[in-house]
């Protein structure tokens, strides 16, 4: 059985975002009961409840570990951790910065696409992860690997290079392995974890058809949400995230796929889905979608 804990459900910057005075962020800071804070997106999975695999090391990882008893060190020895591995779906800052919280000579395995590992190799700050303790392993789309009883198959989803690596000569959105989805299982049904996806493709549609559970990119409710809110100049699709609503959005794309459980994760601070009492939240629920929250737990 696969155990899943949502460590964080927010997009980059979390919710409320430190420099945002948007209406949702104001309500969250005021302690509104219908608006719960979210740290930046990450999950932990385990086959035995003792050894845990963290998927994406968010900048909030230290806080997330502190708030998750399953990830606390055992009484002995003096220094130890139930985190046996970290798997990365890409090289965006909100997926890799948290690795620096894990630099205290603690052994674990790090799995990522070769392009993501190269980003870490090229940035000297990540040498703080002593290779004597942290082994790095390149993963290939379509090739399953196993760690502590958890089986993971990575696959390519449409996405983009990290914001800090964008350049005018490269296409904004590509399917070259910069963004990965993961099929994660422990002897039973698989969880598909896809925190970033720019569009639904025929290949992805067939992969997800009839799945037991999908945690999917819920960054923006509307494609022009950031522009309309005055929070940024790009559409969601340009940022590598398909919107939840509207033509070609997530609700429409999943309509006939027969996915048993559908959960939105990686929600941007502008997204009205973060407001329990919003009309979009009711619309998503009516379409069979849940909204992930920090501390959410379930098993497959």
VOVEXVO-505042 format. One record per residue (C-alpha): residue number from 1; x, z, y. Coordinates in steps of 0.02 Angstrom, whole numbers, plus 50000, padded with zeros to 5 digits. Each point is the difference from the previous one (the first is absolute). Example, Ala and Ser with C-alpha at 12.3 -4.5 7.8 and 13.67 -1.06 7.14 Angstrom:
num: 1&X: 50615&Z: 50390&Y: 49775
num: 2&X: 50069&Z: 49967&Y: 50172
END
This chain:
num: 1&X: 50000&Z: 50000&Y: 50000
num: 2&X: 50063&Z: 49956&Y: 50173
num: 3&X: 49985&Z: 50134&Y: 50133
num: 4&X: 49996&Z: 49941&Y: 50180
num: 5&X: 50022&Z: 50101&Y: 50160
num: 6&X: 49981&Z: 49920&Y: 50171
num: 7&X: 50142&Z: 50073&Y: 50104
num: 8&X: 49951&Z: 49903&Y: 50155
num: 9&X: 49863&Z: 49874&Y: 50041
num: 10&X: 50044&Z: 49944&Y: 50176
num: 11&X: 50092&Z: 49846&Y: 50061
num: 12&X: 50163&Z: 50004&Y: 50096
num: 13&X: 49996&Z: 50139&Y: 50129
num: 14&X: 49870&Z: 50099&Y: 49904
num: 15&X: 49838&Z: 50067&Y: 50074
num: 16&X: 49991&Z: 50059&Y: 50133
num: 17&X: 50147&Z: 49894&Y: 50055
num: 18&X: 50122&Z: 50095&Y: 50111
num: 19&X: 49980&Z: 49885&Y: 50151
num: 20&X: 49818&Z: 49949&Y: 49981
num: 21&X: 49858&Z: 50063&Y: 50109
num: 22&X: 49874&Z: 49891&Y: 49910
num: 23&X: 49828&Z: 50074&Y: 49969
num: 24&X: 50032&Z: 50037&Y: 49816
num: 25&X: 50166&Z: 50083&Y: 50036
num: 26&X: 49921&Z: 50107&Y: 50136
num: 27&X: 49864&Z: 50057&Y: 49881
num: 28&X: 50129&Z: 50041&Y: 49866
num: 29&X: 50105&Z: 50104&Y: 50120
num: 30&X: 49845&Z: 50092&Y: 50058
num: 31&X: 49965&Z: 50057&Y: 49822
num: 32&X: 49843&Z: 49895&Y: 49976
num: 33&X: 49937&Z: 50036&Y: 49823
num: 34&X: 49953&Z: 49818&Y: 49974
num: 35&X: 50176&Z: 49937&Y: 50040
num: 36&X: 50139&Z: 50055&Y: 49884
num: 37&X: 50185&Z: 49972&Y: 50034
num: 38&X: 50100&Z: 49888&Y: 49884
num: 39&X: 50188&Z: 49991&Y: 49974
num: 40&X: 50085&Z: 49835&Y: 49962
num: 41&X: 49956&Z: 49911&Y: 49838
num: 42&X: 50077&Z: 50057&Y: 49836
num: 43&X: 49941&Z: 50051&Y: 49828
num: 44&X: 50073&Z: 50098&Y: 49855
num: 45&X: 49962&Z: 49957&Y: 49818
num: 46&X: 50039&Z: 50088&Y: 49836
num: 47&X: 49971&Z: 49978&Y: 49814
num: 48&X: 50026&Z: 50183&Y: 49956
num: 49&X: 49967&Z: 50100&Y: 50159
num: 50&X: 50182&Z: 50059&Y: 49998
num: 51&X: 50103&Z: 49848&Y: 50050
num: 52&X: 49939&Z: 49904&Y: 50151
num: 53&X: 50032&Z: 49827&Y: 50070
num: 54&X: 49979&Z: 49980&Y: 50188
num: 55&X: 49942&Z: 49829&Y: 50058
num: 56&X: 50069&Z: 49963&Y: 50173
num: 57&X: 50101&Z: 50132&Y: 50092
num: 58&X: 49907&Z: 50022&Y: 50163
num: 59&X: 50078&Z: 50081&Y: 50153
num: 60&X: 49882&Z: 50146&Y: 49965
num: 61&X: 50067&Z: 50030&Y: 49824
num: 62&X: 50071&Z: 50174&Y: 50032
num: 63&X: 49832&Z: 50058&Y: 50068
num: 64&X: 49909&Z: 49915&Y: 49857
num: 65&X: 50107&Z: 50087&Y: 49870
num: 66&X: 49972&Z: 50167&Y: 50085
num: 67&X: 49812&Z: 49974&Y: 49992
num: 68&X: 50000&Z: 49945&Y: 49817
num: 69&X: 50033&Z: 50142&Y: 49876
num: 70&X: 50028&Z: 49877&Y: 49857
num: 71&X: 50156&Z: 49939&Y: 50091
num: 72&X: 50074&Z: 50172&Y: 50035
num: 73&X: 50162&Z: 50053&Y: 49913
num: 74&X: 49984&Z: 50110&Y: 49845
num: 75&X: 50064&Z: 50181&Y: 50004
num: 76&X: 50165&Z: 49952&Y: 49915
num: 77&X: 50129&Z: 49931&Y: 50023
num: 78&X: 50033&Z: 50036&Y: 50183
num: 79&X: 49982&Z: 49818&Y: 50052
num: 80&X: 49884&Z: 49883&Y: 49905
num: 81&X: 49855&Z: 49882&Y: 50026
num: 82&X: 49860&Z: 49927&Y: 49893
num: 83&X: 50025&Z: 49835&Y: 50093
num: 84&X: 50091&Z: 49893&Y: 49872
num: 85&X: 49985&Z: 49831&Y: 50084
num: 86&X: 49949&Z: 49909&Y: 50159
num: 87&X: 49928&Z: 49824&Y: 49998
num: 88&X: 49991&Z: 49893&Y: 50157
num: 89&X: 49876&Z: 49860&Y: 50033
num: 90&X: 50100&Z: 49933&Y: 50148
num: 91&X: 50126&Z: 50043&Y: 50135
num: 92&X: 49889&Z: 50044&Y: 50148
num: 93&X: 50055&Z: 50158&Y: 50091
num: 94&X: 49846&Z: 50095&Y: 49942
num: 95&X: 50048&Z: 49966&Y: 49818
num: 96&X: 50186&Z: 50040&Y: 50003
num: 97&X: 50037&Z: 50126&Y: 50139
num: 98&X: 49947&Z: 50146&Y: 49892
num: 99&X: 50145&Z: 49966&Y: 49881
num: 100&X: 50108&Z: 50094&Y: 50123
num: 101&X: 49903&Z: 50159&Y: 49959
num: 102&X: 50064&Z: 49984&Y: 49821
num: 103&X: 50186&Z: 50002&Y: 50039
num: 104&X: 50044&Z: 50177&Y: 49941
num: 105&X: 50097&Z: 49950&Y: 49843
num: 106&X: 49842&Z: 49993&Y: 49894
num: 107&X: 50000&Z: 49875&Y: 49857
num: 108&X: 49862&Z: 49870&Y: 49993
num: 109&X: 49981&Z: 49814&Y: 49966
num: 110&X: 49957&Z: 49877&Y: 50138
num: 111&X: 49907&Z: 49839&Y: 49954
num: 112&X: 49972&Z: 49856&Y: 50121
num: 113&X: 50010&Z: 49812&Y: 50017
num: 114&X: 50174&Z: 49932&Y: 50029
num: 115&X: 49956&Z: 49954&Y: 50180
num: 116&X: 49948&Z: 50179&Y: 50036
num: 117&X: 50155&Z: 50072&Y: 49918
num: 118&X: 50104&Z: 49883&Y: 50108
num: 119&X: 49919&Z: 50072&Y: 50157
num: 120&X: 50053&Z: 50173&Y: 49942
num: 121&X: 50174&Z: 49938&Y: 49958
num: 122&X: 50021&Z: 49916&Y: 50170
num: 123&X: 49952&Z: 50158&Y: 50096
num: 124&X: 50139&Z: 50131&Y: 49988
num: 125&X: 49882&Z: 50146&Y: 50032
num: 126&X: 49931&Z: 49979&Y: 49823
num: 127&X: 50172&Z: 50039&Y: 49930
num: 128&X: 49942&Z: 50179&Y: 50024
num: 129&X: 49917&Z: 49971&Y: 49830
num: 130&X: 50154&Z: 50035&Y: 49895
num: 131&X: 50010&Z: 49868&Y: 49861
num: 132&X: 50070&Z: 50136&Y: 49887
num: 133&X: 49824&Z: 50074&Y: 49999
num: 134&X: 49884&Z: 49858&Y: 50054
num: 135&X: 50007&Z: 49846&Y: 49888
num: 136&X: 49930&Z: 49838&Y: 50072
num: 137&X: 49909&Z: 49876&Y: 49889
num: 138&X: 49940&Z: 49825&Y: 50048
num: 139&X: 49826&Z: 49958&Y: 49939
num: 140&X: 49934&Z: 49825&Y: 49970
num: 141&X: 49822&Z: 49937&Y: 50025
num: 142&X: 49912&Z: 49984&Y: 49834
num: 143&X: 50127&Z: 50108&Y: 49907
num: 144&X: 49934&Z: 50171&Y: 49949
num: 145&X: 50111&Z: 50153&Y: 50000
num: 146&X: 49972&Z: 50179&Y: 49946
num: 147&X: 50053&Z: 50166&Y: 50072
num: 148&X: 49952&Z: 50169&Y: 49926
num: 149&X: 49852&Z: 49928&Y: 49905
num: 150&X: 49932&Z: 49902&Y: 50149
num: 151&X: 49995&Z: 49812&Y: 49976
num: 152&X: 50009&Z: 49894&Y: 50158
num: 153&X: 49983&Z: 49813&Y: 50019
num: 154&X: 50042&Z: 49934&Y: 50174
num: 155&X: 49926&Z: 49838&Y: 50063
num: 156&X: 50010&Z: 49899&Y: 50160
num: 157&X: 49862&Z: 50011&Y: 50131
num: 158&X: 49992&Z: 49903&Y: 50164
num: 159&X: 50093&Z: 50098&Y: 50133
num: 160&X: 50138&Z: 49993&Y: 50127
num: 161&X: 50176&Z: 50060&Y: 50027
num: 162&X: 50019&Z: 50171&Y: 50084
num: 163&X: 49966&Z: 49999&Y: 50187
num: 164&X: 50183&Z: 50036&Y: 50038
num: 165&X: 50054&Z: 49847&Y: 49899
num: 166&X: 49878&Z: 49872&Y: 50073
num: 167&X: 50072&Z: 49844&Y: 50080
num: 168&X: 49925&Z: 49845&Y: 50079
num: 169&X: 50068&Z: 49883&Y: 49865
num: 170&X: 49914&Z: 50085&Y: 49853
num: 171&X: 49815&Z: 49983&Y: 49956
num: 172&X: 49894&Z: 50149&Y: 50053
num: 173&X: 49918&Z: 50016&Y: 49828
num: 174&X: 50079&Z: 49952&Y: 49834
num: 175&X: 49991&Z: 50037&Y: 49814
num: 176&X: 50185&Z: 50024&Y: 49968
num: 177&X: 50004&Z: 50179&Y: 49939
num: 178&X: 50013&Z: 50087&Y: 50168
num: 179&X: 49835&Z: 50086&Y: 49957
num: 180&X: 49958&Z: 50060&Y: 49826
num: 181&X: 49847&Z: 50064&Y: 49911
num: 182&X: 50022&Z: 50117&Y: 49852
num: 183&X: 49899&Z: 50017&Y: 49839
num: 184&X: 50030&Z: 50180&Y: 49946
num: 185&X: 49944&Z: 50076&Y: 49835
num: 186&X: 50036&Z: 50138&Y: 49874
num: 187&X: 49923&Z: 49942&Y: 49839
num: 188&X: 49829&Z: 49966&Y: 50075
num: 189&X: 49921&Z: 49894&Y: 50137
num: 190&X: 50112&Z: 49942&Y: 50140
num: 191&X: 49996&Z: 50047&Y: 50183
num: 192&X: 50040&Z: 49854&Y: 50115
num: 193&X: 50086&Z: 50064&Y: 50156
num: 194&X: 50006&Z: 49872&Y: 50143
num: 195&X: 50028&Z: 50084&Y: 50169
num: 196&X: 50037&Z: 49837&Y: 50090
num: 197&X: 49922&Z: 49829&Y: 49970
num: 198&X: 49977&Z: 49857&Y: 50122
num: 199&X: 49870&Z: 49901&Y: 49902
num: 200&X: 49913&Z: 49984&Y: 49833
num: 201&X: 50075&Z: 49860&Y: 49896
num: 202&X: 49932&Z: 49923&Y: 49839
num: 203&X: 50141&Z: 50081&Y: 49900
num: 204&X: 49966&Z: 50172&Y: 50073
num: 205&X: 49813&Z: 49979&Y: 49975
num: 206&X: 50024&Z: 49967&Y: 49814
num: 207&X: 50124&Z: 50143&Y: 49981
num: 208&X: 49877&Z: 50125&Y: 50075
num: 209&X: 49842&Z: 49935&Y: 49917
num: 210&X: 49919&Z: 50138&Y: 49897
num: 211&X: 50134&Z: 50129&Y: 50045
num: 212&X: 49961&Z: 50184&Y: 49972
num: 213&X: 50065&Z: 50054&Y: 50171
num: 214&X: 50077&Z: 49916&Y: 50151
num: 215&X: 50073&Z: 50089&Y: 50150
num: 216&X: 50005&Z: 49863&Y: 50131
num: 217&X: 50060&Z: 49966&Y: 50176
num: 218&X: 49874&Z: 50076&Y: 50121
num: 219&X: 50106&Z: 49987&Y: 50157
num: 220&X: 49870&Z: 49924&Y: 50116
num: 221&X: 49811&Z: 49987&Y: 49995
num: 222&X: 50000&Z: 49842&Y: 50108
num: 223&X: 50136&Z: 49868&Y: 50016
num: 224&X: 50007&Z: 50013&Y: 50191
num: 225&X: 49984&Z: 50189&Y: 50000
num: 226&X: 50170&Z: 50037&Y: 50077
num: 227&X: 49974&Z: 49871&Y: 50138
num: 228&X: 49824&Z: 50060&Y: 50040
num: 229&X: 50059&Z: 50180&Y: 50010
num: 230&X: 50146&Z: 49956&Y: 50113
num: 231&X: 50118&Z: 50070&Y: 49868
num: 232&X: 50100&Z: 49842&Y: 49963
num: 233&X: 50009&Z: 49811&Y: 50020
num: 234&X: 49987&Z: 49946&Y: 49817
num: 235&X: 49858&Z: 49971&Y: 49880
num: 236&X: 49997&Z: 50093&Y: 49836
num: 237&X: 50040&Z: 49845&Y: 49900
num: 238&X: 50151&Z: 49964&Y: 50110
num: 239&X: 50062&Z: 50175&Y: 49961
num: 240&X: 49980&Z: 49967&Y: 49813
num: 241&X: 49833&Z: 50090&Y: 49976
num: 242&X: 49834&Z: 49919&Y: 49960
num: 243&X: 49853&Z: 50085&Y: 50087
num: 244&X: 49873&Z: 50099&Y: 49902
num: 245&X: 49849&Z: 49917&Y: 50082
num: 246&X: 49951&Z: 49824&Y: 50051
num: 247&X: 50021&Z: 49829&Y: 49919
num: 248&X: 50144&Z: 50003&Y: 49877
num: 249&X: 50016&Z: 50188&Y: 50019
num: 250&X: 50025&Z: 50125&Y: 49861
num: 251&X: 49817&Z: 50043&Y: 49970
num: 252&X: 49956&Z: 49816&Y: 49982
num: 253&X: 50154&Z: 49959&Y: 49896
num: 254&X: 49964&Z: 50137&Y: 49872
num: 255&X: 49813&Z: 49966&Y: 49993
num: 256&X: 49999&Z: 49912&Y: 49832
num: 257&X: 50158&Z: 50070&Y: 49920
num: 258&X: 49916&Z: 50140&Y: 49903
num: 259&X: 50129&Z: 50132&Y: 50046
num: 260&X: 49933&Z: 50167&Y: 49939
num: 261&X: 50075&Z: 50112&Y: 50135
num: 262&X: 50057&Z: 49937&Y: 50171
num: 263&X: 50096&Z: 50110&Y: 50122
num: 264&X: 50065&Z: 49953&Y: 50172
num: 265&X: 50169&Z: 50071&Y: 50050
num: 266&X: 50128&Z: 49971&Y: 50141
num: 267&X: 49873&Z: 50018&Y: 50141
num: 268&X: 50057&Z: 49969&Y: 50179
num: 269&X: 49958&Z: 50127&Y: 50135
num: 270&X: 49880&Z: 49875&Y: 50082
num: 271&X: 49897&Z: 49976&Y: 49842
num: 272&X: 49821&Z: 50068&Y: 50014
num: 273&X: 50003&Z: 50032&Y: 49811
num: 274&X: 50097&Z: 50158&Y: 50044
num: 275&X: 49841&Z: 50068&Y: 50080
num: 276&X: 49884&Z: 50072&Y: 49868
num: 277&X: 49850&Z: 49972&Y: 50113
num: 278&X: 50035&Z: 49819&Y: 50051
num: 279&X: 49891&Z: 49850&Y: 49958
num: 280&X: 50147&Z: 49907&Y: 49920
num: 281&X: 50030&Z: 50150&Y: 49886
num: 282&X: 49819&Z: 49991&Y: 49942
num: 283&X: 50013&Z: 49812&Y: 49977
num: 284&X: 50157&Z: 50015&Y: 49894
num: 285&X: 49920&Z: 50136&Y: 49894
num: 286&X: 49846&Z: 49893&Y: 49972
num: 287&X: 50115&Z: 49862&Y: 49938
num: 288&X: 50077&Z: 50121&Y: 49874
num: 289&X: 50160&Z: 50046&Y: 50091
num: 290&X: 50077&Z: 50173&Y: 50016
num: 291&X: 50121&Z: 50048&Y: 50139
num: 292&X: 50157&Z: 50090&Y: 49943
num: 293&X: 50049&Z: 50167&Y: 50076
num: 294&X: 50154&Z: 50110&Y: 49988
num: 295&X: 49989&Z: 50109&Y: 49845
num: 296&X: 49876&Z: 49888&Y: 49909
num: 297&X: 50027&Z: 50013&Y: 49811
num: 298&X: 49932&Z: 49905&Y: 49850
num: 299&X: 50050&Z: 49947&Y: 49824
num: 300&X: 49991&Z: 49839&Y: 49900
END
